[in-house]
Amino acid sequence: MPIIAGINYKDSGGSGQPIICLHGIGGNDSSFAAQYAELGSDFRVIAWNMSGYNGSTTLLDVTFENLSNSLIAFMNALDISSAHIIGQSIGGMLAQEIAILHPHRVRSLILIATSATFGGRDNSFKTRFLATRLAPLDAGKTMPELAEEFVPEITGSNTSQQVLKEAVAAMSAVPEATYRQIIKCLVTFNRRDDQHLLTMPVCLIAGEMDQNAPATSMQKMSEHIPHSQFHIVEKAGHLVNSEASDIVNAIIRNFLLDQG
């Protein structure tokens, strides 16, 4: 895969409108393989690898603002003035950040298994979350060992063995230092009071069985976004776009076609 502006990415090379896909903490460009395969015939689908992932340059200071700047530099290098942005999990948080900071660069947003803020209104949940997520690594577990335990916990009841295998492989490949950086960045996200600033068309997709980004929370998000639609995918978990790719791809395609 090519590297540009420090970003390793996969590009369908299509002639249609550009779509940029932003993966979650345990993912990489392969997290959108199903969308790449289905939508690549009609759109230019680009799946990036976030800072430190799959050969992309590691930022010295991983913050949502710096990740946003990295994506804007990436778009500039590809001569993309604006794009549809698909973000899953922390990728959905980054998509919101970019849409708020650089609205003219975002044609529409597709937010998958994500939230408007991390955790509660005080720091206690964040502190517990960091301790829980990092404790296994502090105790000597490897990323592949962590992936084998973690991925089945966040997926739904109908997840195929192939999807599980691919998700475990993606998370296993995340460098431990990168994982630690991104986890610490994750807990800083808070755009709870800025949802009204997402003035472009927005499509929210939730998995019915997702405990990390509950469907009820995503539905509440949609109520604060001016031009939004909300979809829930039955029996799907946090990796809903991989677990139920046919359903999610149909939702995405219909949403994008509505944009003209």
C-alpha positions as CSV (number, residue, x, y, z in Angstrom):
1,M,0.0,0.0,0.0
2,P,1.2,3.6,-0.7
3,I,2.3,6.0,2.0
4,I,1.5,9.7,1.6
5,A,1.8,12.5,4.2
6,G,3.0,9.8,6.7
7,I,-0.2,7.8,6.2
8,N,-0.3,4.2,4.9
9,Y,-3.6,3.7,3.2
10,K,-5.7,1.6,0.8
11,D,-7.3,3.3,-2.2
12,S,-9.9,1.7,-4.5
13,G,-8.9,4.2,-7.2
14,G,-12.5,4.7,-8.2
15,S,-13.6,7.7,-10.1
16,G,-16.7,8.5,-7.9
17,Q,-16.9,10.8,-4.9
18,P,-14.3,10.1,-2.3
19,I,-15.1,8.2,0.9
20,I,-12.5,8.1,3.7
21,C,-12.8,5.4,6.3
22,L,-11.4,5.8,9.8
23,H,-10.9,2.7,11.9
24,G,-11.2,1.9,15.6
25,I,-8.5,1.3,18.2
26,G,-8.1,-2.4,17.5
27,G,-8.4,-2.0,13.7
28,N,-6.6,-0.8,10.6
29,D,-7.5,-0.3,7.0
30,S,-8.8,-4.0,6.8
31,S,-11.6,-3.1,9.2
32,F,-13.4,-1.6,6.2
33,A,-12.7,-4.5,3.8
34,A,-16.4,-5.2,3.3
35,Q,-17.2,-1.6,2.5
36,Y,-14.2,-1.3,0.2
37,A,-15.3,-4.3,-1.7
38,E,-19.0,-3.3,-2.0
39,L,-18.7,0.5,-2.5
40,G,-15.5,0.7,-4.5
41,S,-17.3,0.3,-7.8
42,D,-19.2,3.5,-7.4
43,F,-17.1,5.6,-5.0
44,R,-13.4,6.2,-4.4
45,V,-13.1,4.4,-1.1
46,I,-10.0,5.2,0.9
47,A,-9.2,3.4,4.2
48,W,-6.4,5.1,6.2
49,N,-4.2,3.7,8.9
50,M,-4.2,6.1,11.9
51,S,-1.0,7.3,13.5
52,G,1.2,4.4,14.4
53,Y,-1.0,1.8,12.7
54,N,0.2,-0.5,9.9
55,G,3.2,1.6,8.9
56,S,1.7,5.1,9.3
57,T,4.0,7.6,11.0
58,T,3.6,7.9,14.8
59,L,2.7,11.3,16.1
60,L,4.7,12.6,19.0
61,D,1.6,13.9,20.7
62,V,-1.5,11.9,20.0
63,T,-4.6,14.2,20.4
64,F,-7.8,14.5,18.5
65,E,-6.7,17.9,17.2
66,N,-3.4,16.4,16.0
67,L,-5.1,13.4,14.4
68,S,-7.5,15.8,12.7
69,N,-4.5,17.8,11.3
70,S,-3.0,14.6,10.1
71,L,-6.1,13.7,8.2
72,I,-6.4,17.1,6.7
73,A,-2.8,16.9,5.6
74,F,-3.5,13.5,4.1
75,M,-6.5,14.8,2.2
76,N,-4.5,17.8,0.9
77,A,-1.7,15.4,-0.3
78,L,-4.4,13.4,-2.2
79,D,-5.9,16.7,-3.6
80,I,-9.2,15.9,-2.0
81,S,-11.1,19.1,-1.1
82,S,-14.0,17.3,0.6
83,A,-15.1,13.8,1.3
84,H,-17.7,11.6,2.8
85,I,-16.2,10.4,6.1
86,I,-17.0,7.0,7.7
87,G,-15.8,6.5,11.2
88,Q,-16.1,3.5,13.5
89,S,-15.6,3.7,17.3
90,I,-12.7,6.1,17.9
91,G,-12.7,6.7,14.2
92,G,-16.3,8.0,14.6
93,M,-15.1,10.4,17.3
94,L,-12.3,11.6,15.0
95,A,-14.9,12.0,12.2
96,Q,-16.9,14.3,14.5
97,E,-13.8,16.3,15.4
98,I,-12.9,16.9,11.8
99,A,-16.5,17.8,10.9
100,I,-16.6,20.4,13.7
101,L,-13.1,21.8,13.1
102,H,-13.2,21.7,9.3
103,P,-16.9,21.4,8.2
104,H,-16.1,22.5,4.6
105,R,-13.9,19.4,4.1
106,V,-16.8,17.0,5.0
107,R,-19.6,16.2,2.6
108,S,-21.4,13.9,5.0
109,L,-20.7,11.8,8.0
110,I,-21.4,8.1,8.6
111,L,-20.9,7.4,12.3
112,I,-20.6,3.7,13.3
113,A,-20.6,2.3,16.8
114,T,-19.4,5.6,18.3
115,S,-20.4,8.3,20.8
116,A,-20.5,12.0,21.3
117,T,-18.2,11.8,24.4
118,F,-16.2,9.3,26.3
119,G,-17.6,8.1,29.6
120,G,-19.3,10.1,32.3
121,R,-19.1,13.7,33.4
122,D,-16.3,13.1,35.9
123,N,-12.9,11.5,35.7
124,S,-13.7,8.4,37.8
125,F,-14.9,6.3,34.8
126,K,-12.0,7.4,32.7
127,T,-9.5,6.4,35.4
128,R,-11.1,2.9,35.8
129,F,-11.3,2.4,32.1
130,L,-7.6,3.2,31.6
131,A,-6.6,0.9,34.5
132,T,-8.8,-1.9,33.1
133,R,-7.6,-1.7,29.5
134,L,-3.9,-1.3,30.3
135,A,-3.6,-3.7,33.3
136,P,-3.2,-6.8,31.1
137,L,-0.4,-5.2,29.2
138,D,1.2,-4.0,32.4
139,A,1.0,-7.6,33.6
140,G,2.9,-8.8,30.6
141,K,0.2,-9.9,28.1
142,T,1.0,-9.4,24.5
143,M,-1.3,-7.7,22.0
144,P,-2.2,-11.0,20.3
145,E,-3.2,-12.4,23.7
146,L,-5.3,-9.4,24.4
147,A,-6.9,-9.5,21.0
148,E,-7.9,-13.2,21.5
149,E,-9.8,-12.3,24.7
150,F,-11.1,-8.9,23.8
151,V,-12.6,-9.3,20.2
152,P,-15.1,-12.0,21.1
153,E,-16.3,-9.8,24.0
154,I,-17.3,-6.9,21.8
155,T,-18.9,-8.7,18.9
156,G,-22.5,-9.9,18.5
157,S,-24.0,-13.3,18.6
158,N,-24.1,-13.8,14.8
159,T,-20.5,-12.9,14.2
160,S,-18.9,-15.3,11.8
161,Q,-15.6,-17.1,12.6
162,Q,-14.0,-15.4,9.6
163,V,-14.9,-11.9,10.9
164,L,-13.6,-12.8,14.4
165,K,-10.4,-14.1,12.9
166,E,-9.8,-11.0,10.8
167,A,-10.6,-8.7,13.7
168,V,-8.2,-10.6,16.0
169,A,-5.5,-10.4,13.4
170,A,-6.0,-6.6,13.0
171,M,-5.8,-6.0,16.8
172,S,-2.9,-8.3,17.2
173,A,-0.9,-6.2,14.7
174,V,-1.3,-3.0,16.7
175,P,2.0,-2.0,18.3
176,E,1.6,-1.9,22.1
177,A,3.0,1.6,22.3
178,T,0.5,2.8,19.7
179,Y,-2.4,1.1,21.6
180,R,-1.4,2.8,24.8
181,Q,-1.2,6.2,23.1
182,I,-4.6,5.9,21.4
183,I,-6.3,4.6,24.6
184,K,-5.1,7.6,26.5
185,C,-6.3,9.8,23.7
186,L,-9.7,8.1,23.6
187,V,-10.7,9.1,27.1
188,T,-10.2,12.9,26.3
189,F,-12.9,13.0,23.7
190,N,-15.9,15.2,24.5
191,R,-18.1,16.8,21.9
192,R,-21.3,16.2,23.9
193,D,-22.3,19.9,23.7
194,D,-21.3,20.4,20.0
195,Q,-23.5,18.0,18.2
196,H,-25.5,20.9,16.8
197,L,-22.4,21.9,14.9
198,L,-22.7,18.8,12.7
199,T,-24.7,20.5,10.0
200,M,-23.9,18.2,7.1
201,P,-26.0,15.1,6.5
202,V,-25.2,12.4,9.2
203,C,-26.0,8.7,9.3
204,L,-25.6,6.9,12.6
205,I,-25.4,3.1,12.6
206,A,-25.5,1.1,15.9
207,G,-25.2,-2.6,16.7
208,E,-28.1,-3.9,18.9
209,M,-25.7,-5.8,21.1
210,D,-22.9,-3.2,21.3
211,Q,-22.0,-2.4,24.9
212,N,-19.2,0.0,24.1
213,A,-21.3,2.4,22.1
214,P,-24.9,1.4,23.0
215,A,-27.6,1.9,20.5
216,T,-29.7,3.9,23.0
217,S,-26.8,6.4,23.3
218,M,-26.4,6.7,19.5
219,Q,-30.1,7.3,19.1
220,K,-29.9,10.1,21.6
221,M,-26.9,11.5,19.6
222,S,-29.1,11.6,16.5
223,E,-31.7,13.7,18.3
224,H,-29.1,16.5,18.7
225,I,-27.8,16.4,15.1
226,P,-29.8,18.6,12.8
227,H,-29.8,16.5,9.6
228,S,-29.4,12.9,10.8
229,Q,-30.8,9.5,10.4
230,F,-30.4,6.6,12.8
231,H,-30.2,2.8,12.1
232,I,-29.9,-0.1,14.5
233,V,-28.6,-3.5,13.3
234,E,-30.0,-6.5,15.1
235,K,-27.7,-9.0,16.9
236,A,-24.6,-7.0,15.9
237,G,-22.0,-5.7,18.3
238,H,-19.2,-3.1,18.2
239,L,-17.8,-4.2,14.9
240,V,-21.2,-3.9,13.2
241,N,-19.8,-2.9,9.8
242,S,-17.9,-6.1,9.6
243,E,-20.4,-8.3,11.4
244,A,-23.4,-7.4,9.3
245,S,-21.7,-5.9,6.3
246,D,-24.5,-6.5,3.8
247,I,-27.0,-4.6,6.0
248,V,-24.5,-1.8,6.8
249,N,-23.4,-1.5,3.1
250,A,-27.0,-1.1,2.0
251,I,-27.6,1.6,4.6
252,I,-24.4,3.5,3.6
253,R,-25.2,3.2,-0.1
254,N,-28.7,4.5,0.2
255,F,-27.6,7.3,2.5
256,L,-24.9,8.4,0.0
257,L,-27.2,8.2,-3.0
258,D,-29.6,10.5,-1.2
259,Q,-26.8,13.1,-1.1
260,G,-26.7,13.1,-4.9
